Amino acid sequence: MTALTTDYLNSLGLTGYNTTNSTTGTAAGTASTGSGNNALGQSDFLKLMITQLTNQDPTNPVENEDFASQMAQFSTLTGIEELTSSFETLSKTLLQGQTVEAATLVGQSVLVPASKADVSAGQKVSGAVDLTASATQVSVNIQDATGQLVQTLDLGNQSAGLIDFEWDGLLANGSAAPAGTYSFSVTAQRNGQTEALETLLDGQVKSVSLDSGTGALMLDVQGLGSVGFSSLKRVG
């Protein structure tokens, strides 16, 4: 059976291919062209296999095992191409569905992971902490832009679940907090040790967009910035 040399591939009209990873009697190869490396396509693979069979040495015909091996390669190639196409279609469909769903959130309040919020003077800020197990001495610590602790919310002992909290916008001395950026952190006691927990804050969705780098769907939340749609914890 004809060996898969570069000259042989070129004679079949399959130019630009090399046989670095090819072996005699197998229909495989890679393209090395100016536009980049491309694997043999389905039609090229089939053309190569048929031509090999047509031009085989009558005194040394292809063995059944070799033919079965080539058919298996062709079947695998076809399956991979179809699977890749199906996944691309599914991905586009899911993204379109998510985009439509996210667009309906504009103007609504959502609960998302966030530790900082831009607030106006005396503005209330609500949020929550998601406890995976019961804990004691759950506290929300609020700091201003300089890192100074301005208020602590004592939530006490809590069972597992989503625990809501609200800061009334007042400092520890009872005066209204000035406008600025404030940080929120949650701690709790478990088995005698203090643990830092993820902080969730509420905010209103201003707009929806796609990240140009990752293609991920993003929500622009008032006072909280850009947040991934997939991290959304609650609506309303």
Buried (B, 14 or more C-beta within 10 A) or exposed (E): BBEBEBEBBEEBEBEBBBBEEBEEBBBBBBBEEEEEEEBBEBEBBBBBBEBBEEEBEEEEEBEEEBBEBBEEBBEEBEEEEEEEEEEEEEEEEEBEEBBEEBEEBEEEBBBBBBBBBBBEEBBEBBBBBBBEEEBEBBBBBBBBEEEEEBBEBEBEEBEEEEBEBEBBBBBEEEEEBEEBEBBBBBBBBBEEEEEEBEBBBBBBBEBBBBEEEEEBBBBBBEBBBEBBBEBBBBEE
